[in-house]
Amino acid sequence: MRTITHINDGWLYYAGETEDCCAKICDESAYTGVRLPHTNLELPYNNFNERDFQFISCYRRKINLQPQTGKRVFLHFEGVMAAAKVYYNGVFLTEHLGGYTPFTCELTGLVTGGEDTLAVLVDATERNDIPPFGYVIDYLTYGGIYREVWLEETEEVYLWNAQVKPKKSGDKWIVETNAYIDNVCASCGAASLRLHMTGPDGSLVSTEFPIELDCEKRQIIPVTFEANDVLIWDIESPNLYEMKLEFLFAEQAVDEYVCRFGFREAAFTPEGFFLNGKRVKLRGLNRHQSYPYVGYAMPKRAQEDDAQLLKYELGVNIVRTSHYPQSRHFLNRCDELGLLVFEEIPGWQHIGGDEWKKNTMIALTEMVERDWNHPSIILWGVRINESRDDDEFYQATNALAHRLDPTRQTGGVRNFEKSCLFEDVYTYNDFVHSGNNEPLKKPNQVTDQRAAYMVTEHNGHMYPTKKFDCEEKRVEHALRHLRVMDRMYSDPQISGSIGWCMSDYNTHKDFGSGDKICYHGVTDMFRLPKDAAAAYRSQTDDAVVMEVASGMHHGERAASSLGCVYVFTNCDSVKLYKNGEYIGVYYPDRKTFPNLPHPPVAIRDLIGEQISKHEGLSQKDAERIKRVFEAIVRYGDKSLPIKYKLMMGYAMLKHHYSYQNAVTLYERYVVGWGSETTEYQFEGYMKDQLAATLVRGASYSAGLRITPETLTLTEGETYDVCRIMLEHVDQYGAVMPYSNEAVYVSVSGAGELIGSALISLTGGSTAFWVKSTGAGEILVSAESERFGKQELRLSVEAAR
C-alpha cells in the first residue's frame, strides 16, 4: 500500500545559481533554511522593480529513505514558478515548464537509504516558451517552490489517478469511474477493483469488479455501478461523497486511491445556466492567488480563507481562477462551500510559438487530470485570456479538454466581438460601462451564434478605486458593479457576470497606478473591503446585510452636501433618525435597479419633516423650501433654475425671511452646521421586524481594533498562517477611512511576521499575516505612538 511523506520542512535556499548547486555535495554555507510554500524573494508592498524576483535560484534538501524491494518512489511537486529542473544525488531527473500545474518525478532505483540530496533549480524569469509569458501580462507571477512537495511510495503496480463521473439516468444515477493504473513492470493477469462510496450521511456502497491487467504500462479501467437515493451537490447543500478505490492483484491488496466528488448536473445553455435542472444566475468575481510580500507562496489556510471570503463576505456563487489553475486547497474549499468555479489555462492575451503552444497543451492536461473530480468546477477555460483567434490552436485545446473530461463544458475568454467559437460557452469580457452608458452589451451584439453566453470580466480597469479614495468615488465604484449585475439579471440569455476582481494585486509597470498595484478589487490586497464588497454581499439572503456607504460627513462631499446616501442592504426598508428625531422610511431603489435581488436603498431626503416641525411652517411651505434646497445641492446656487429661485423668493416674502435667514436654514438642515453634534441612526427592517442598526455621524477616534481570524494555528503538512486586521475605528465602530497611522508589529515565540514590521494604515485599516514556526505560543504586539501597545496571544498546535 502507498505511504505519503510530506517534505515541506528542512529545505535550504540560495538566491542564485552556482556550479555545484545541483550536485550531491555542495558548499551550503551561503544557503538559508526555509519551509515550503516559499517565495524566492519577499517584495515590498508596492513601488518595487518587477524584475527583482526574475532570477534563477536553488533549493536543496536531504532525503533519508530506505528503499524497499518491490516498491516505487515518487516525488510530487504541486507548483514551482516558473520552470524547474530536478536533480537527485546530482542526477538530472526532469524539467517542468510552467508554474501553475503539478508534476511528478520517479526516484525508484535512485534512493540509496543513506543521506541523499534533492536539488531543484528554479527559473523565475519570464521565458518565451512558457505561458503566460512572451509579451506583457497584467499580473506578476513571482517565483519559488510556492506550493507543497511530498514523497510517495507505492507498489510496482499502483493507481495513479481516478476519475469519477456521476451521470443521471432517469430517476437514478450511474457512477462511471475510470481507474488509471500504472503498470511499468508489465504485470499480466486477473485482478480486481473494489469501490467504496461513502456519503455525507455516512451511507456506504461497496462493489467489486474483476479486471484484467493487459501488460500495458498504463491502463484505464472503466467500471460502472448504479447509485440510489443520493444527496445532490448544489450551492446551498454541497454534499460531498468519498470514493475509495482498492486495487487487488494476486489476491493481495496492492493500492488504495481516495477522492471526493459530488452528484450534480451543470449545463450552460442559450437560455442561461442550470444547476440540477434549476436556473441559476451566476454572480461572481475573478481571483488572483497573490498576496502582499510573498506573492503566491501561501499555505492551506490562506487559500481556504479566500474561498470563504468569496462565499460569505462577498456573497458570490462563482469564482473564475484568473488566469491560471489555482491551489488544490482553494478548490477543495470551494467544493465544501458550494462555490462554483470556472478554471482556465495559464495565459494573458499573447499566443506564442510551437513550443509555447505545446506547453499550453501540457498545462491543460495537467489541470484537467488534477481537478476533474471537483464538483465545484463547472467550466474549463481552454483559451488564452483575451487572445486573438487562432482556429487550429483552439480547436485542439477544446478537443483535448473534451477528450480528457467529457462531463464538463468549455469556454474561452475573449474581449472582442464576433470571435470564432469552438467551445460550448461564449465567455466575454465586457468593459462597455463607463458610468452613464449601457452597463453591458447584448449577447447578439457580441456573437452571431446562438450560444450559451457569460460575462467573465467587467469594471476593473474602467474605474480603479482605492480604499482611501474619496467617498463619492468609492460609492460610484460600487454602483458600477451593481449596474452591471442589474443588467445581467434582466437578460435570461446571460448566464452570469463575473466582476473584475476580488482583490487588488501587484502587476507590471505597464498596468496599475504606477506603484505596481492594480486597484481593481472590491477588496484591497489584504482582503479588506471597499464599498463595492458590501454591494456584492447585499445580494445574498443568508444573513442580514446593511452597510451605509457614507460616513455622513458633509464636508467630504461636493458642495458640503451629502446628496444621495446609499445603503447596501438586503433589508425590506430602512428608517432614518437624525439626532434621535425620525426623518423617514426608505425602500430599495427598484426604479434604478429593477432586476437586482436586493437594490440599494437610496436616501435622497435627509430633512424629512424637520422644517415644518421646527420652523412653524405648513407642510406645503416646508416641502417647497426642501425642494429648493435639493435643487441647490443638484445645480449649485449660481446655476439654480429660475423656477427654484422664484419658489424661494415666494417663501422669503411670505415668511419675511432675509437672505441670511435663508442661508441659515440651508446650513441647519442641509449642511448640518450649528448643532453640538450630528448623529444619524439607520434601522433596517425585514418583514416589519428590526433586523440591523447602524449609527454614523460626527466621529472621533475610539482606538485601534485588532482582530485575528483565528486564535489557534495548526502545524500540518507545513506551517500555518493567521491574518490579523488592524482598524482605526470611531465611537460607532466604523473604520475611519482617512487614517494613516503608523503601527509597529512584533512577533515572538512560535511564529514570525510576514512582511514589514512597520506598517501604516491605508483607508483606515490594514492587515498582516503571522506564520507558525512550530508548536507553542505566538505573542503578537501592535504598538503606535497614538494607540500605545496591544498584545495578542495565539496558540500553535502540532499536527495530529
Salt bridges, closest charged atoms under 4 A:
ASP9 OD1 - ARG35 NE 2.79
GLU28 OE2 - ARG60 NE 2.73
GLU78 OE2 - HIS76 NE2 2.83
GLU78 OE1 - ARG328 NE 3.60
GLU78 OE1 - ARG370 NH1 3.68
GLU95 OE2 - ARG127 NH1 3.50
GLU106 OE2 - ARG72 NE 2.91
ASP123 OD2 - ARG127 NH1 3.54
GLU126 OE2 - HIS508 NE2 2.75
ASP129 OD2 - ARG127 NH2 2.87
GLU148 OE1 - ARG328 NH2 3.76
GLU148 OE2 - HIS329 NE2 3.09
GLU152 OE2 - ARG2 NH1 2.56
GLU155 OE2 - LYS71 NZ 2.67
ASP182 OD1 - ARG72 NH1 2.72
ASP182 OD2 - ARG218 NH2 3.39
GLU208 OE1 - ARG194 NE 3.05
GLU226 OE2 - LYS172 NZ 3.34
GLU246 OE1 - HIS196 NE2 2.56
ASP255 OD2 - ARG2 NH2 2.53
GLU256 OE1 - LYS244 NZ 4.00
GLU271 OE2 - ARG450 NH2 2.26
ASP306 OD2 - ARG287 NH2 2.97
ASP306 OD2 - ARG527 NH2 2.83
ASP335 OD2 - HIS374 ND1 2.49
GLU336 OE2 - ARG260 NH1 2.99
GLU336 OE1 - ARG333 NH1 2.76
GLU343 OE2 - ARG370 NH2 3.47
GLU344 OE2 - ARG320 NH2 2.98
GLU344 OE2 - HIS323 ND1 3.12
GLU355 OE2 - LYS358 NZ 3.09
GLU366 OE2 - HIS96 NE2 3.09
ASP371 OD1 - ARG370 NE 2.73
ASP371 OD1 - HIS374 NE2 3.64
ASP389 OD1 - ARG383 NH2 2.95
ASP390 OD2 - LYS357 NZ 2.91
ASP405 OD2 - ARG408 NH1 2.85
GLU417 OE2 - LYS441 NZ 2.63
GLU423 OE1 - ARG414 NH2 2.75
ASP424 OD2 - HIS402 NE2 2.97
ASP448 OD1 - LYS418 NZ 2.93
GLU457 OE2 - ARG320 NH1 2.91
ASP469 OD2 - LYS473 NZ 3.86
GLU471 OE2 - ARG557 NE 2.78
GLU476 OE2 - ARG480 NE 2.92
GLU476 OE2 - ARG483 NH1 2.92
ASP504 OD1 - LYS530 NZ 2.79
ASP510 OD1 - LYS509 NZ 3.07
ASP524 OD2 - LYS467 NZ 3.59
ASP531 OD2 - ARG474 NH1 3.71
ASP541 OD1 - HIS598 NE2 2.59
GLU547 OE2 - ARG537 NH2 3.31
GLU581 OE2 - LYS613 NZ 3.90
GLU581 OE1 - HIS614 NE2 2.82
ASP589 OD2 - ARG604 NH2 3.85
ASP605 OD2 - LYS626 NZ 2.79
GLU615 OE2 - ARG668 NH1 2.76
ASP621 OD1 - ARG624 NH1 2.75
ASP621 OD2 - LYS654 NZ 2.75
ASP621 OD2 - HIS655 NE2 3.03
GLU623 OE2 - LYS626 NZ 3.09
GLU709 OE2 - ARG723 NH2 2.86
GLU715 OE1 - ARG35 NH2 2.61
GLU717 OE2 - HIS6 NE2 3.78
GLU717 OE1 - ARG328 NH2 3.07
ASP720 OD2 - ARG301 NH2 2.74
GLU727 OE1 - ARG705 NE 3.01
GLU741 OE2 - ARG786 NH1 2.96
GLU752 OE2 - LYS771 NZ 3.89
GLU777 OE1 - ARG793 NH1 2.94
GLU791 OE2 - LYS789 NZ 3.82
